[in-house]
Amino acid sequence: YEHINYSSNVNNTNVLEPSSIDTPVIDLINKLFIDNWSITINYTLYFNQCLPTVCSYTYIQKLNSLYTITRLLGLCGGLTVVLTWICPTFICLLAKIYERWKKKRINRIEPIYFISTEYNEVTRYAHDINQIDNIYPLIKPIVILRYRLQRHTVFCGISLFILLITIVTIPSVYFTQREKKTSVSTVVSMMNTTIPSVNGNVLETTPFVLEKTCQLTFELSVISSYDSSSWPYFISIGDFNEDTYLDLVILVTFDNNIGVLLNSGNKTFGEYLNLSNTVAIYGNYIIVADVNNDSRLDLINYSHFTNDLQVLFGIGNGSFEQSSIVSPGPSNNSWSMAIGDFNGDDRVDVISSDYAESYVGIVFGVSNGSFENLMTLSTGNNSILSTVVVGDFNNDQRLDFVVVDEASQDNIYLFLGHGTGKFQNQTTLSMPYRSVLGSHVAADFNNDDYLDIAIFDLTNRQLDVFLGKGDASFRPMLTFTTGHYNIPESMVAADFNGDQYLDIAFTNDYTADVGIMVNNGNGTFRAQIHFSIGNVSTPQMLTVGDFNNDGRSDLVVSTYSPGQLIILWNTCECCSSTNSD
């Protein structure tokens, strides 16, 4: 009962108002002193909570012409066999009964022990009853009796055949139609649900109607492999050579190696372009953005060790120019960064969280590709801040951001932007219980044009979803079990099955695979589907994009032990996804 959307609205008649003084009391009593009483019951939440894996539904269809013809042909074939066996015996029985009954109505005729040849010839050719007058008087009654018996026998046989056809056909058609209307099909796979409409031709009401969904399939291929001492730990995407295909930029551990893999467009990638000689600092975080507004993608390289930022300007052919300016970063200790225009000057600003000093820092972009004017926003003492995500959470066309506190508070902090580089004091989205929070994303999961938040609860092995109301507030938290002992280190939101609703994909370190939780269309998610990336690989980071321009969302995974860069090509036949974050 708690999962049923039940609401009632009772409007009582106010008899003190002038307009109701003339209303008879009996009318008010008949209405129970109620003008309008509306009750709405919706079982959507109940079904989402108790989402079954096996469902049955009633499929109602009228008789079609092909089925009717084949059924009648079958009946005719069966009647031929039955009537061939029954009719001769039944006709003989009727003939005997008729003959006995007829004998009682005619005069007694003496038996004739000898019939002449003339009698045989006459009975052989006496086809017309008028010819009997010329027959020998002694045999005339016998000829009349046989003639009438043959005529009545044929008439009774035809009538009996029509009667049997009618008796067999009418019940067969009736039970066939009844069987069609009550046929039940069992659907084994999980499917989307819709509430049925009432139809005048439908004799029964079905509990729900199931729609077929696409079965996700992926094809695995290894883009590149690394030795045992290094692995790709950070991936970002962008079209760096302007050929309409998404390319990859990769950071490799311990090699001070930053490189670009250009997409060939035929499910392969070209030669690895090493950018290590271009950068002035050792980066461990890269952001792809158009920093100088020339419609070409640039790279913002951040070093965790020096807390500096450097911009690599894109030329448009897959190569980059080094900027001699190195700017101070937004924070001193950060593993997470994001970008956005927070002050409305049409330039890229950089934001990051400091996990050691409990603040969020922002540096604002200027015309020469550098960043300045550091601004810090405190989140309180003893905060251990992890990922920061930018978005418009109150629909005022100004960028806000959320940051996760992984300390004992287990909170999510929301800062609302004014659009001038200033922010309101933080509001806290508290977790209902103690936990360790992991990766999170902000996206519209129920297509209501309001940003929602999805975050992993690492302690309870579940996905927590907060559906936004559009005013910087959220509905009560929804939880979905992920199972196993996995610690998802990376998650993305994208439409993988082409239903125009964002699904969630994430890495599983314990089971060494990628998990996808498909969206039901209302912000709830089904049990995860596992896609293997190899039994010896441990996935670390995940990114999503349509790398072969087929309208489907593909996945790129970086792994260590061994270090590999793997791509999962979405090969779902009925999926065509264009909406991803």
C-alpha positions in Angstrom: 0.0 0.0 0.0 2.9 2.4 0.7 4.0 2.2 -2.9 0.6 3.3 -4.3 0.1 6.9 -5.3 -3.1 7.5 -3.4 -4.6 11.0 -3.2 -8.1 12.2 -2.3 -9.7 15.6 -2.4 -12.9 16.4 -0.7 -14.6 19.8 -1.1 -17.3 20.4 1.5 -20.3 22.5 0.7 -20.4 25.7 2.7 -24.0 26.2 3.6 -23.3 29.6 5.1 -22.6 31.2 1.7 -25.5 33.1 0.1 -25.4 31.0 -3.0 -26.3 27.8 -1.0 -29.1 29.3 1.2 -31.8 28.1 -1.2 -30.4 24.7 -1.5 -32.8 22.1 0.0 -31.5 20.2 2.9 -32.5 16.9 1.3 -30.2 17.6 -1.6 -27.3 18.3 0.8 -28.0 15.1 2.7 -28.1 13.1 -0.6 -24.7 14.5 -1.5 -23.4 13.9 2.1 -22.6 17.6 2.2 -19.9 17.0 -0.4 -19.6 18.9 -3.6 -16.8 16.9 -5.2 -14.8 13.9 -4.0 -12.1 12.8 -6.4 -9.8 9.8 -5.7 -6.7 9.0 -7.9 -4.9 5.7 -7.5 -1.8 5.0 -9.6 0.1 1.7 -9.3 3.2 2.9 -11.1 5.4 3.2 -8.0 4.1 -0.2 -6.8 5.1 -1.8 -10.0 8.5 -0.1 -10.1 9.2 -1.3 -6.5 8.1 -4.9 -7.2 9.3 -5.0 -10.8 8.9 -8.7 -11.8 11.3 -10.6 -14.0 8.4 -12.7 -15.5 5.1 -11.2 -16.5 2.0 -12.4 -18.4 -0.5 -10.4 -20.3 -3.7 -11.0 -22.2 -3.5 -10.6 -25.9 -7.0 -10.0 -27.4 -7.6 -10.3 -31.2 -10.6 -10.8 -33.3 -10.9 -13.8 -35.7 -9.0 -13.2 -38.9 -10.1 -14.5 -42.3 -7.1 -16.9 -42.7 -7.7 -18.6 -39.3 -11.4 -19.0 -40.0 -10.8 -20.6 -43.4 -8.2 -23.0 -42.1 -10.5 -24.0 -39.2 -13.5 -24.6 -41.5 -11.3 -26.7 -43.8 -10.3 -28.7 -40.9 -13.9 -29.2 -39.8 -14.9 -30.3 -43.3 -12.1 -32.9 -43.4 -13.2 -34.2 -40.0 -16.9 -34.2 -41.0 -16.1 -36.2 -44.2 -14.7 -39.1 -42.2 -17.4 -39.0 -39.6 -20.3 -38.8 -42.0 -18.9 -41.5 -44.2 -19.1 -43.8 -41.2 -22.4 -42.6 -39.8 -24.6 -41.8 -42.7 -25.0 -45.2 -44.4 -26.0 -46.9 -41.1 -28.3 -44.0 -40.2 -30.0 -43.9 -43.6 -30.6 -47.7 -43.6 -32.2 -47.4 -40.2 -34.4 -44.6 -41.3 -35.4 -46.6 -44.4 -36.4 -49.6 -42.3 -38.5 -47.4 -40.0 -40.1 -45.6 -42.9 -40.9 -48.9 -44.7 -42.6 -50.3 -41.7 -44.6 -47.2 -41.1 -45.6 -47.2 -44.8 -46.8 -50.8 -44.7 -49.4 -49.9 -42.1 -50.9 -47.3 -44.5 -51.3 -49.4 -47.7 -53.4 -52.4 -48.5 -52.0 -55.8 -48.0 -50.5 -57.2 -51.2 -50.1 -60.9 -51.8 -46.5 -61.9 -52.3 -45.6 -62.6 -55.9 -43.4 -65.7 -56.3 -42.8 -65.2 -59.9 -42.2 -62.0 -61.7 -42.1 -62.1 -65.5 -39.5 -60.6 -67.7 -42.0 -57.9 -68.6 -42.1 -56.8 -64.9 -38.3 -56.5 -64.8 -38.2 -54.4 -67.9 -41.0 -52.1 -66.7 -39.4 -51.4 -63.3 -36.0 -50.8 -64.9 -37.3 -48.1 -67.2 -40.1 -46.6 -65.0 -38.5 -43.3 -64.2 -41.6 -41.3 -64.4 -44.5 -42.0 -62.0 -47.0 -41.3 -64.9 -45.8 -44.4 -66.7 -47.0 -46.7 -63.9 -50.6 -46.6 -65.2 -49.5 -48.8 -68.1 -47.9 -51.4 -65.8 -49.4 -54.7 -64.9 -51.9 -54.1 -62.1 -50.4 -56.6 -59.7 -47.0 -55.0 -59.5 -48.1 -51.3 -59.7 -48.2 -50.9 -55.8 -44.6 -52.2 -55.4 -43.2 -49.8 -58.0 -45.0 -46.8 -56.3 -43.6 -47.8 -52.8 -40.0 -48.1 -54.0 -40.2 -44.8 -55.9 -41.5 -42.9 -52.9 -39.0 -44.5 -50.6 -36.0 -43.4 -52.8 -37.3 -39.8 -52.9 -37.8 -39.5 -49.1 -34.4 -41.2 -48.4 -32.6 -38.6 -50.5 -34.5 -35.7 -48.8 -33.8 -37.1 -45.3 -30.1 -37.6 -46.1 -29.7 -34.0 -47.3 -31.5 -32.6 -44.3 -29.5 -34.7 -41.9 -26.2 -33.5 -43.5 -27.2 -29.8 -43.2 -28.3 -30.3 -39.6 -24.9 -32.0 -38.6 -22.9 -29.2 -40.3 -24.9 -26.6 -38.4 -24.5 -28.4 -35.1 -20.8 -28.8 -35.5 -19.9 -25.4 -37.0 -21.7 -23.1 -34.6 -20.1 -24.4 -31.4 -16.7 -24.6 -33.1 -16.8 -21.0 -34.1 -18.0 -19.9 -30.7 -15.3 -21.7 -28.8 -12.6 -20.6 -31.2 -13.5 -17.0 -30.7 -13.6 -17.5 -26.9 -10.2 -19.1 -27.0 -8.8 -16.2 -29.0 -10.0 -13.7 -26.5 -8.6 -15.5 -23.5 -5.2 -16.6 -24.9 -2.4 -15.8 -22.6 1.2 -15.3 -23.6 4.1 -15.4 -21.1 6.9 -12.9 -21.5 10.2 -14.1 -20.0 12.4 -11.0 -20.5 12.0 -7.8 -18.5 10.0 -5.2 -20.4 8.8 -1.7 -20.0 5.3 -1.2 -18.6 2.5 1.0 -19.7 -1.0 1.6 -18.3 -3.7 0.2 -20.7 -6.6 2.2 -22.1 -10.2 1.0 -21.9 -11.5 -0.4 -25.2 -15.1 -1.2 -25.9 -14.2 -4.4 -27.8 -12.1 -5.7 -24.9 -14.0 -8.1 -22.6 -11.3 -8.3 -20.0 -9.0 -5.6 -18.4 -5.3 -6.5 -18.6 -3.2 -5.5 -15.6 -0.5 -3.9 -17.7 0.8 -4.1 -21.3 4.5 -4.9 -21.9 6.6 -3.4 -24.6 9.5 -5.0 -26.1 12.9 -3.5 -25.3 16.2 -3.9 -27.0 18.8 -6.4 -25.8 22.1 -4.7 -25.2 25.1 -6.3 -26.8 28.7 -5.1 -27.1 31.7 -6.1 -29.2 35.1 -5.9 -27.4 38.3 -4.8 -29.0 41.6 -3.7 -27.5 42.9 -0.4 -28.7 46.3 -0.4 -27.1 48.3 -2.3 -24.5 51.0 -1.2 -22.1 53.8 -2.9 -20.1 53.5 -4.1 -16.6 54.8 -0.8 -15.1 52.3 1.6 -16.6 48.6 1.8 -17.5 46.2 4.4 -18.8 44.4 5.9 -15.8 42.7 8.9 -17.4 40.7 9.2 -20.6 38.9 12.1 -22.3 37.3 12.5 -25.7 36.9 15.1 -28.5 37.2 15.5 -32.2 40.7 16.9 -32.4 41.2 16.7 -36.2 37.7 17.8 -37.2 36.8 14.7 -39.2 33.5 14.2 -37.3 34.9 11.1 -35.4 35.6 11.2 -31.7 39.3 10.8 -30.7 40.9 10.0 -27.4 43.4 11.8 -25.2 45.1 9.6 -22.6 47.3 10.0 -19.5 49.6 7.1 -18.7 51.1 6.5 -15.3 54.8 6.7 -14.4 55.7 7.6 -18.0 55.0 11.3 -17.9 53.1 10.4 -21.0 50.2 12.4 -22.6 49.0 11.2 -25.9 46.3 11.3 -28.5 44.7 8.4 -30.5 43.0 9.7 -33.7 39.9 7.8 -34.7 40.2 6.3 -38.2 36.4 5.9 -38.5 36.3 2.2 -39.3 36.4 0.9 -35.7 40.2 1.4 -35.5 42.5 4.1 -34.2 45.6 5.5 -35.8 49.1 5.9 -34.4 49.6 7.1 -30.9 50.7 10.8 -30.9 52.9 11.5 -27.8 52.5 15.0 -26.4 55.0 14.7 -23.6 57.4 17.0 -25.3 54.7 19.7 -25.6 53.7 20.0 -22.0 55.7 21.8 -19.4 54.3 20.0 -16.4 53.5 16.4 -15.6 49.7 16.2 -15.8 47.4 13.7 -14.1 44.1 15.3 -15.1 43.0 16.7 -18.5 40.0 18.7 -19.5 38.9 19.1 -23.1 37.4 22.5 -24.0 37.7 25.4 -26.4 39.6 27.8 -24.2 40.4 30.6 -26.8 37.0 30.5 -28.6 38.5 29.5 -32.0 36.1 26.6 -32.5 38.9 24.1 -32.0 39.3 21.9 -29.0 42.1 22.6 -26.6 43.5 20.7 -23.6 43.7 21.9 -20.1 46.5 20.0 -18.3 46.5 19.9 -14.5 49.3 18.6 -12.3 48.4 17.3 -8.9 52.0 17.6 -7.8 52.6 21.3 -8.7 49.0 22.4 -8.6 49.4 24.2 -11.9 47.3 24.5 -15.1 48.7 24.6 -18.6 46.7 25.0 -21.9 47.6 23.1 -25.1 45.9 24.9 -28.0 44.5 22.7 -30.7 45.5 23.3 -34.3 42.6 21.3 -35.8 44.6 18.5 -37.3 45.2 16.4 -34.1 48.3 18.3 -32.9 48.6 20.9 -30.3 50.6 24.1 -29.5 52.2 24.6 -26.1 51.2 27.7 -24.1 54.1 29.2 -22.3 51.8 30.4 -19.5 51.4 28.2 -16.5 48.6 29.3 -14.2 48.0 28.3 -10.5 45.3 25.7 -10.1 42.1 26.2 -8.3 43.1 24.0 -5.3 46.2 22.4 -3.8 45.0 18.8 -3.4 42.5 17.7 -5.9 41.7 14.6 -8.0 38.5 16.1 -9.5 38.0 19.1 -11.8 35.2 20.5 -13.9 34.7 23.5 -16.2 32.0 26.1 -16.8 31.3 29.8 -17.4 30.5 30.9 -13.8 30.8 34.7 -14.4 29.0 35.1 -17.8 32.0 36.3 -19.8 31.9 33.5 -22.3 35.2 32.1 -21.2 36.0 28.8 -19.6 36.5 28.7 -15.9 38.0 25.8 -13.9 36.7 24.5 -10.6 38.0 21.7 -8.4 37.6 20.4 -4.8 40.4 20.2 -2.2 40.2 17.0 -0.3 42.7 18.0 2.4 41.7 21.6 3.2 37.8 21.5 2.9 37.2 24.0 0.2 36.2 24.3 -3.5 38.4 26.6 -5.6 37.6 28.4 -8.9 39.9 30.2 -11.3 38.5 32.4 -14.0 39.7 32.2 -17.6 41.2 35.3 -19.4 41.8 36.0 -23.1 45.4 34.6 -23.4 44.5 31.1 -22.3 45.5 31.6 -18.7 43.5 31.5 -15.5 43.5 34.0 -12.6 41.5 35.4 -9.7 41.3 32.4 -7.4 38.1 32.2 -5.4 37.5 29.6 -2.6 34.3 28.4 -1.1 34.5 26.6 2.3 32.5 23.5 3.0 33.3 23.4 6.8 35.9 21.7 8.8 36.9 18.1 8.6 35.4 17.7 5.1 37.0 15.3 2.6 35.8 16.5 -0.7 35.9 14.2 -3.8 34.2 14.7 -7.1 32.6 18.0 -8.2 29.9 18.2 -10.8 28.6 21.3 -12.6 25.0 21.9 -13.6 21.9 24.2 -13.4 19.9 22.7 -10.5 17.3 25.4 -10.1 16.6 26.2 -13.8 17.7 29.9 -13.6 20.1 29.6 -16.5 23.1 30.0 -14.2 25.6 27.3 -13.4 25.6 25.7 -10.0 27.7 22.8 -8.7 27.6 19.9 -6.2 30.5 18.4 -4.4 30.6 15.1 -2.3 31.9 15.0 1.2 33.5 11.5 1.9 34.1 12.2 5.5 31.9 11.1 8.4 29.2 13.6 7.5 28.3 11.7 4.3 26.8 14.8 2.7 26.4 16.3 -0.7 26.8 20.1 -0.8 25.0 22.2 -3.4 26.2 25.7 -4.3 23.8 27.9 -6.3 25.4 30.4 -8.7 24.4 34.0 -9.3 26.0 34.1 -12.8 28.5 36.7 -11.7 31.1 34.4 -10.2 29.4 34.5 -6.8 27.5 31.7 -5.1 25.0 31.4 -2.3 25.8 29.6 0.9 25.9 25.9 0.5 22.8 23.8 1.1 23.2 20.2 2.3 21.7 17.1 0.8 22.1 14.7 3.7 22.2 10.9 3.4 19.7 9.0 5.5 22.5 6.8 7.0 26.2 6.5 7.4 28.1 5.5 4.3 31.1 6.0 2.1 30.1 7.8 -1.1 31.8 7.2 -4.5 31.4 8.5 -8.0 28.4 10.6 -8.9 26.8 12.2 -12.0 24.2 14.9 -12.6 21.7 14.2 -15.4 18.0 14.2 -16.2 17.0 10.6 -15.6 13.2 11.0 -15.8 13.0 13.5 -18.7 11.3 16.2 -16.7 13.9 18.8 -17.7 15.2 18.9 -14.1 18.7 17.8 -13.1 18.9 14.7 -10.9 21.8 13.2 -9.0 23.0 9.6 -9.0 25.7 8.5 -6.6 27.2 5.2 -5.5 27.0 4.1 -1.9 30.1 2.0 -1.5 29.3 0.7 1.9 25.9 -0.7 1.1 26.7 -1.6 -2.5 23.9 0.4 -4.0 23.1 3.2 -6.3 21.3 6.2 -4.7 19.2 8.5 -6.9 17.9 12.0 -6.0 15.3 13.2 -8.5 15.3 17.0 -8.8 12.3 19.2 -8.5 13.8 22.1 -10.5 14.1 24.4 -7.5 17.4 23.1 -6.1 15.4 20.6 -3.9 15.1 16.9 -4.4 12.6 14.1 -3.8 13.3 11.4 -1.3 16.2 9.2 -2.1 15.7 6.0 -4.2 18.1 3.1 -3.8 19.0 0.3 -6.2 21.2 -2.6 -5.3 24.4 -3.2 -7.3 25.4 -6.4 -5.5 28.8 -8.2 -5.2 31.8 -6.5 -3.6 32.5 -4.0 -6.3 33.9 -0.5 -5.8 32.8 1.5 -8.8 35.6 3.9 -9.6 34.0 5.6 -12.6 30.4 6.0 -13.8 28.8 7.7 -16.8 25.2 8.4 -17.9 24.1 7.7 -21.5 21.2 6.2 -23.4 22.5 2.7 -24.4 19.3 1.1 -25.5 17.8 3.9 -27.6 14.7 4.5 -25.5 15.6 8.2 -25.0 16.2 7.7 -21.2 19.6 7.9 -19.7 21.1 4.7 -18.3 24.1 4.4 -16.0 27.3 2.5 -16.8 30.1 1.9 -14.3 33.3 -0.1 -13.7 33.3 -3.1 -11.4 36.7 -3.9 -10.0 35.8 -7.1 -8.1 34.0 -8.8 -11.0 36.3 -7.2 -13.6 33.6 -6.0 -15.9 31.4 -3.1 -16.8 27.9 -2.9 -15.3 24.9 -1.1 -16.9 21.7 -0.3 -15.1 18.9 0.4 -17.6 16.5 3.2 -16.9 12.8 2.3 -16.6 11.9 5.8 -17.9 10.8 7.3 -14.6 14.1 7.7 -12.8 14.2 4.1 -11.5 16.7 1.5 -12.7 16.7 -2.3 -13.3 19.3 -4.7 -12.0 22.6 -4.3 -13.6 23.8 -6.2 -16.7 27.4 -7.3 -16.6 29.6 -7.0 -19.7 33.0 -8.7 -19.5 36.3 -6.9 -20.5 38.5 -10.0 -19.8 39.2 -12.1 -16.8 42.7 -10.7 -16.1 41.9 -7.0 -16.4 40.9 -4.6 -13.6 38.9 -1.6 -15.0 39.7 1.8 -13.7 38.1 4.6 -15.7 35.2 4.7 -18.1 34.1 7.2 -20.8 31.3 7.1 -23.3 30.7 8.3 -26.9 29.6 7.3 -30.4 33.0 6.5 -31.9 31.8 5.0 -35.2 28.9 7.4 -35.8 26.2 4.7 -35.9 23.9 6.4 -33.4 24.8 4.1 -30.5 26.7 4.9 -27.4 30.0 3.0 -27.1 32.2 2.6 -24.0 36.0 3.1 -23.6 37.6 1.5 -20.5 41.1 1.8 -19.2 42.5 -1.1 -17.1 45.5 -2.0 -15.1 47.1 -5.4 -14.4 47.6 -5.5 -17.3 47.4 -2.0 -18.7 45.0 -1.8 -21.6 42.7 0.5 -23.4 39.5 -1.3 -24.4 36.5 -0.2 -26.3 33.1 -1.8 -26.2 31.3 -1.3 -29.5 27.5 -1.1 -29.0 26.1 -3.7 -31.4 22.5 -3.6 -30.3 20.4 -4.0 -33.5 17.4 -2.0 -32.3 19.3 0.7 -30.3 20.0 4.2 -31.7 21.1 6.5 -28.9 21.8 10.2 -29.4 21.4 11.5 -25.8 24.4 11.0 -23.5 26.2 12.9 -20.8 
